């Protein structure tokens, strides 16, 4: 008698891999959707949820959460508010395109059809247009601190923004909002910082010499000093020349009077 439970357990254990195998096959062929696919769009632009179905779709229903977005039935398309005049549906592939995106469009979408098993789900993230970063710098404790940040007024999915640097120094290989340079290092003349999200990247540059006012531009300073010295020498020569002429004139006047 005790052997029967063991056989049952063994048969269940043997059946489990078979069930898992079927599930894996269904996942591979796209008949079951586990989890949502992330899709990103930009305000006032368009985004497409791609289904790419391999079977003809006689009926299609797109929903945003529980609300209907679009419905294809009897070869007719019906769009629901607030997507009226803002969508395009491909009845062959099942792809849905939303135009003139707004931040309120951000949500979870899913497509259902009696021609396919399960549902296709998408999580839409609507991003504001990304501004260019504004690199700033400061000189403290013998080091140059460079900060790369976008405008503080931008608050559209800040968690999706990444920062990177471009310069030949080791510091620029690290993705961060702040890097440091020591004065004794061979500091590059210009570095670039880039802010990026899943759709866009924007780059700005900064000249590091402007971060150290006392250091300035040594070559220009030397040229200025040399030019100033040359002017002084010319003035002295002119003064000596004038005094020399006056002196000569005085001697000539004396000789004439004698």
PyMOL commands that set and color helices and strands:
alter all, ss='L'
color gray80, all
select helices_A, chain A and resi 2-28+103-105+158-160+170-173+208-211+218-257
alter helices_A, ss='H'
color red, helices_A
select strands_A, chain A and resi 37-42+47-49+60-64+67-73+76-79+87-89+96-98+108-112+120-127+134-140+143-149+162-166+178-182+190-196+201-207
alter strands_A, ss='S'
color yellow, strands_A
deselect
rebuild
show_as cartoon
